[in-house]
Amino acid sequence: MFSVIVPPNAPPETRRSHKKSRAGCRNCKERKLKCDEVKPVCRNCERHFMNIEACDYRPRLPRRPDTTCPLAAAPPRSAPESSNERLSSSSSSESGSDSDWRLALPTSLRAERLDPFMTHPPTQPLKPHPGDMMLTKREKPDLKTTVFVGFPWQPASPTNPTTNFYVPLVLSDVVLFHATLQLSAWRLGQRARALQRIAVNFAHISAECIRLLRDRVENEGGGVAVSDQTISAVATLAAIEHERGNTKMIRMHLSGLKRMLSIRGGLNAIRSSNAMVANSVFWVCAVAMYEAPYPSLDPQLPAFIPGEHGLGIPVVSIFQDFGPEHVDPTPPLDLVALGVSPSIAVVVRSIQHVSQLVPTSAAYPTASTSLVILTRMCTLLSHLLSLPQIRGSQATDLPHSALLSESIRFATLLHVFTPWRGLPPDGTLTINHLLHQLMTTLTEVLQSGSSRSSTSLLWVLSVGGVSAVSMPERVWFASHLVEMTAEMNIGRWETMKSHVCRVIWHERLCENSHRKLWEEVMAKRRELEEG
């Protein structure tokens, strides 16, 4: 990421080799391209450079010095300097030669392992205000769509919480704008490489974003350094490194993010100022669980009162979550009576209530109500992830109730996360991580002496099988469903649905996926019965 660093006030350079131009601007001559001599900017430079204002039409190209052996041509120094001293001296001087600037870079082996906030030299600012930045025609639409793909639920624009509460934040803050622009440039560059097109200058945008963030943290300080905009910018940088697969940088950004949240008073304090920022922080921490454990952001579930948000829907759970106005012919399963932990059972019931509101436009007449629904769902999931795992204890023989509670916790997370698979930042690795944890816990549940066939386990196995679509693990869940449905005398889809809908069920999201799994289970049963 930090191997190509362009010095300030240096002419644009590239390693490409093309046919040489005998007339034209200086950049085309150096790039060995035929220049069309259009002024002020020729077409070659307009396509290649993102911040060029005018081409240099010099009568002759000055002869470049021989750089085949730069160390031999460099003058001897009296005493060696450390990399930090050279870096500080380079950033303080405004008019230095290219060779002086290159000597300011760390020359030790594995220099890329330094803190990137210290390795990156100051870059030349593009524009003082994000609205004045020059974006290419391909970057503008991609930048607009980048902020709208973080969550699977996106209502119409007038009631969209992203449009009303997050986009204005991006456009009003230069650091958050550059972080979003960097994320957009990375995705655009990925598509450009796939289509064999010229990619955007991701390295320059990344260096500029780091420079702006470092300047804010070091110089501005106070509340600005841990503002909603700064926290969201760091979360965006973590999302970028997640997509790039840079695990070291993911850990670094998440560590800084946790320190900033601690200074602000926790994630719930961010929700009170801008809930969309809190939602994005939750999702970034969730998608990186494969590398860094989810921090305990919500050990206690925050209280929720629908009346404070203008919601007149009847209260149906002890945490006063709002529920749909409908009569359910199938009574919900009493998980607490089955031995499930009350803290998990109540969250399961609350998620069932909130999820019923997502596809009905009458449930979110305004952007504020849409934000309340999305934020409550993210809060419930964050609370489930913040609960201590039973695997953290040293006990070897765990009771059936503890194993069942853990299985339902993992299945609930998978039930909500699975529709989010593939949306950037992609949570597929986290989904797979939770899926294998569920399989490990379920194995102990099924091997215990307690009842192997129950409605709760039927739902857990069904959710696991749906989450493992197009994966080898799906066969494991389907095989256990074959055995369990045979023991429970379930031979029709309507009977199967009457069982699984008693825990968490959403008709539009669950019907097709669960029915397809059921058809695979029945095909496997017939195959085994026929021998």
N, C-alpha and C positions, 0 to 999 in steps of 0.2 A: 504493500500500500504506500509506503513512504520511500520507495527506491528511486522515484523520479521527482526531483524537486527543482522547480524552475527558479533561477535567481531573479531578484527584483531588477527592473529596468533593463532586462536582457531581451534581445530580439527573439521572436519565436523561432524555434528550431525543431527539426524532426529528422529521423533516421531514414526516411523514405528516399528511394532513388528513382528518378524519372529522367525524361529527356530534358536536356539543358535548353534554356531560352536565351537567345542572343540579344534580345531587347525586352525591356519590361521593367517591372519593379524589382527592388533588391531581394525581397522574399522569394519571388519566383525564380530568380537567378540562383539563389542558394539552394532552393528545392529542386532546381533543374527541371522547371516546368516552362511551357510556352505561355507567356503572359499575353492577355488580350488588351493590356494597357488602358483599361477603363479606369477613369479617375472619379472620385478620390480612392476607391477601393476596387481592385480588380476582382473578377469572379473567383479565381483560385484562392485568394486570401480571404474573401468573404465566406467561402465554404470551409476553409481550414482553420481559421482563427475566430474566436468568439468575442474578443475585445479590441479588435483593430479598428482604428478610425480613419486612417489614410495610409496609402502605400508610399514607399520611399522610391521615387523615380530618380535615382542618381545616374549621372552620365556613365560612370564606370563603377564596377564592383571592386571595392578595395581588396587587395590581396590579403588573404587570411594567413596568420602565422602557422607554422608547422606545429601540430599538437600531437604528433606521434609519440613523443616522449615528454610529457609535461613535467615529470619529476626532474629530468635532467636539465630542463630549461629554467626551472624555478630557482631563485636565489637561495643560498643557504641561510638558515636562521640561527640566531645565537643560542636560543634555549627553546626547548619544546614547550608547547602550551597545551593545556587541557582542552578537551572538546567544548566544554562549557564556556571557557574564556574566549575561544575562537568564535563561538556562536554569538556571545554577547558583543564582541568587538565588531562582528560582521553586521549585526542588526543596528548598532549605533552609528555606523558610518553610512552616509547617504550617497556618496559618490565614490565607488570603488570599482576596480576592474573585475572582469569575470573570473580571472584566476584568483584574485584575492577572496572573492566570495566562495569559490570552490574549496579553497583551503580552510574555510570556516566550518565545513561539514565534518562530522565525526569520521575519522579515518580508521578506527579500530574495527576488528572483526565483530560481526553480529551487531553492528551499530543500530540495526533496525529494532533491537530489543529495548531501546531507550523509550522513555515515555514520549508518546507522539506529541503531547502538548509542549514538550521541550525540544523535540527533534525538528519539528516544522519551523522554518524561519518565517518571519513576517512576510506576507505576500502583498502584492499591490492591490488595494481595494478597487473593486469594480465601480460601484456607485454608492453614494452615502445612504440612499433610501432604496428599499427593495422594489418599490414601484417603478423606479427609474432604471432598473437593470435591463440590459439588452438580452432578450431571449430569442432563440431561433424559432422558426415556425414549427419545428418538430417538438421543441421543449415546452411550448406554451400549453398545448392540449394535454401533454403528459403530466405537467405540473398540476393542472386542474384536476385530473383524475386521481392523482397520488393520494390526496387527503380523503378521498371517498371510498377507498377499498380496504380500510382497516377493520370494518365490522360487516358481517353479512346482512344485517338488517339496515336498509337505507330507505326510509319513507320518501314520499314526494318532497320536492325542494322546500315548499312553504313550511312543512312540518319536520324537516330533516334537522336533527340536532347538530350534525357536522356542519351544515351550511350556516346555521345561525349562531353557533357557539364556538366553533373551532377555526373555521376559515378566516373570520375577522382577526383572530389571534395570530394566525400565520402571516397575514398581510400587514399587521401592525408592528411586528418585531423583526428586526434584521437578522438576529441569530437564528430564530426559529424558521424564518423564511429560507435562509441559506441551508439549514439542515433538511428542510423539505425539498429544496431544489437539488441537494446532493442525492437524496433518495430517488427523486425523479430522474436524475442524470444516470444513476446506476441502472435503473430499470430500462431506461431508453438505450443505454449502452449495451445491455444484454440483448435486447431485440436487434440492435444494429449489427452486433457481431453475428447473430444468427442469420441475418439477411445479408451479411457481407457488405455492410455500409460503413461509412465513416462515423465513428462513435464520438460522443461529446467529450469535452475535456474534463473528465471526472476528477483527475488528480488535482487540477487547479481549483475546482469547486470545493473539493475536500480540504485542501490546504487553507483556502479562504474561510471556510466554516470553522476550522480549528482555531485559526487566528482570531476570529471574532469572539468565539466562545472563551478562549484564553484571556483575551483583553477584558471581557466582561467580568470574569471570575476574579482576575488579579487586580484590576483597576477600579471597577465600579463598586464591587463589594456590597455590603448591606443587604437590603431585601431584594435588590435587582439580581444578585448572584444566585438566589434560590427562588426566583419568581416562577409563576406558572409557565411563562414562555421559556425560561431557561431549562426548567425541568422537562418540559415537552421536547425541547431541542436535544437534550441528552438521551431521552427515550428514543427519539428518532434516529440518533446516531447508533444506538444499540440495535435498533431494527435493521439498519443498513449492514452492520457487521454480521448480524444473524443471516441475512440474505447472502452475504459474501462468504460465509463460512469461516470467519476469523474468530475463533473461540477465545483467543487471548484478549482481543479488543472487546468482545462481549463481556467478559468478566470485569474488565477495567471500567467500562461504562456503567454496568449494573452496580458495581461497588460505589462509584461516584453518585449514582442515582439514589442508592439507599442512604448515603450520607446526607444528601440534599433533602430527602423526605424526612429524615430524623430531625434536621434543623427546623423544618416547617411544622413539625408536630404530627407526622404520620400521613397516610394516604387519605384519611377521612377529612383532614384539614384542607387538602387539595380539592376534595369533592365540594366543599362549601364555597370555594372561590370559583372553580371551573371544573364541572364534573366531567367534561369531555377529556380534559387533560388527565384526570384521575383514571378514566377508562382506558386511555392509551397506555398509561404507565402499567396498569394491571395486565394488559394483554401482552406488552413487551416482556414483562417478567414471567408471564405464563409460557410464552413460546420458547423462552430460553431455559426452561426447567431441565432440559436434557444436559445442560452444561453447568448451570448454577441453580441450587435448590430455591424454590419459591420462598421469598422472605415472608416473615409473619406480619403481613401488612394489616390484616383484619382478624386478630385473635378473638375479638368480641364482635358479634354482629351488631352494627349500628341500628338503633331504633328507627322505625319507619312509621309515619302517620300519614295516611293518604289525604286527610283533610288539609294538611299544610301545603299540599301541592295542587289543590283544587280538584281532587279526584273524589267523586261521590259514589264510588263503587263499594259494595258491602264488604266489611272486614270479615275474613274467614279463618285467620290463623292467629296464633298467640303472638307472633311478631307483627301483627296488623298489616300484613301484605294484602294488597287488593286482589280480588278474584273476579272471574267473569260472572255475568248474570246468566246463568244457565242451570238447568237441573240435570245432574249427572245420574243416569239410570244405574250405573255401576258404582257402588260405594267405594271410596278410596281405602287402600289397605292401611291398617293400623300398624305402622312399623314399630312404634314404641312397645306395643304388646308383644311383638315378635322378638324383642330384645335389642333392637337397634338403638344406638345412642340418641338421646333426645335432641342434641345439638345438630345431628345429621338428619334425623327424621323431620324436624321442623323446616330445615332448609329444602329438603326434597319436596315437601308440601308447598312451600312458598314458590319454588321454581315452577311447579305445576300451575300455580295461579298466574304468575307473571307471564309464562310462555303462552297462555291462552290469549293474551292480549296482543301479541305481536302481529298476527296477520289481519286483524280487524281495524280498519281505518277509523272507526268510530271511537276506538280506545285512545287515539292520539290526535285530537283535533288541533293541537298547537305543537310548536317545536318544544315547548317546555314540558308538556306531558310525554312527548317522545323521549326526551332526555331523562325524565324520571324513570321510565320503563327500562331503558338501556342501562342506566346507572344502577338501578336496583338489581338487575340480573348480574352485572359485573361484580357488584358488592357481595351477592350471595356466593358466586363462584370463588371470589377472593377469600371469603371466610372458610369455604371448604378446603381450599389449598393451604390456608394458614393453620388449620387444625393439626396437632401433633400426630404423627403416624405411629401406629402400634408397633411397627418394625423398629422404632427407635428404642424400645425397651429390650431388656436382656431376657425376657421370659421366652421360654421355648415352647411350652404348651399353652397357647392362648385359648381362652374360652370361645365357644361357638358364637356368642353374641358379638364379641369384639371382631372376629373375622367377618361375620355377616355385615357389621357396620362399615368396616373398611371396604368390603366389596361393593356395597351400595354407594359409598362415597366415590369410589373410582368410576362406577357405572354412571353416576349422575354427572360427573365432569365430562365423561365421554359422550353422554347423550347431548350435551350442549355444544361441546367443542367440535364434534364430527361435522356438522354443517359448515363450520368455519374453515375446514381443511381446504388448502389451496389459495386462500385469500392472503395477500401480503400484509404484514409479515407472516409467512406460512407457519402454521402450528402443527404440521404433520409429524415432526419429530417428537413433540410433546404428546401428541395423541398416541403415537407408538409406544412412548415411554409409559404412559398411563395404562395402555392396553396390556403390556407385559406385567406391570404391577398387579393389575386385575387378575390375570391368569395365575400368578403366583399365589395370591390370596384365595382365589376360588378353588385351587387345587387342594388347599388345606381344608376349606369348607366342605368340599365333596368327600374328602377322606375322613372327616370327623364322624363320630357316632350319631350325630343328630340327623334329623330328617333331611334326606337328599332331594326330595321332590316337594317344592312349595312354590307359591306364586311369586314370592320375592326373588328366589333364585332363577325362576323362569324368565323374569324380566331382566335380571342381571346378565344372564347368558344371551338373551336376545339383543340387548344393547351392545354387548361385546362382539357378537357376530356381525351386527350392522356396522360397527366401527371398523371391523377388520375386512371390509370389502376389498376385493382384489389383493388380499394378502394371504399367505399360507396359514396364518393363525385362524382364519375363518373356519377352516376344516375342524379345528379343535373345538370351537364353540358349537358348530353344527352337530358334531358327533355326540357331545353331551346333551344337546337338545333332542336328538333322536332317542336317547335312552330315557330322558326325563319325560318327554311327551308320551312315550309308550307306557311308562309307569303311571302317568296321570290320566290315561285313556283320552288323550286329546287327538282327534283325528280330523278336525275341520278347522279352517282358518277363523271362523266366527268364535269358536270356543277358545282358540289360542288368543285372539284379540281381547276377549272378555277377561282374561287373566292379566296380560301385560299392561292393559290400560288402567289398571288399578293403582299403579305406582306413579309413573310420569308418562303421559301420552299426549301427543299433539297430532291431530288428525292429518293436517296437511304435510307435516314434516315426517311423520312416522309410518303412515299407511303403506306407501309404495315400497320403502326400504325393508320394512318388517315382513311384508307379504312375500317379497322376493326371497328373503331368508327362509321363510316358512316353506316355500316351494322346494328349496334345496334340501331342507330337512326331510320333507315327505319323500322326495326322490331317493334320498339316502336310506330311509326306512324301508321303502319298497325293495331297494337293491339288496339290503341285508336280509329281509324276509324271504326273498326268492332264492337266496343262497348263492 
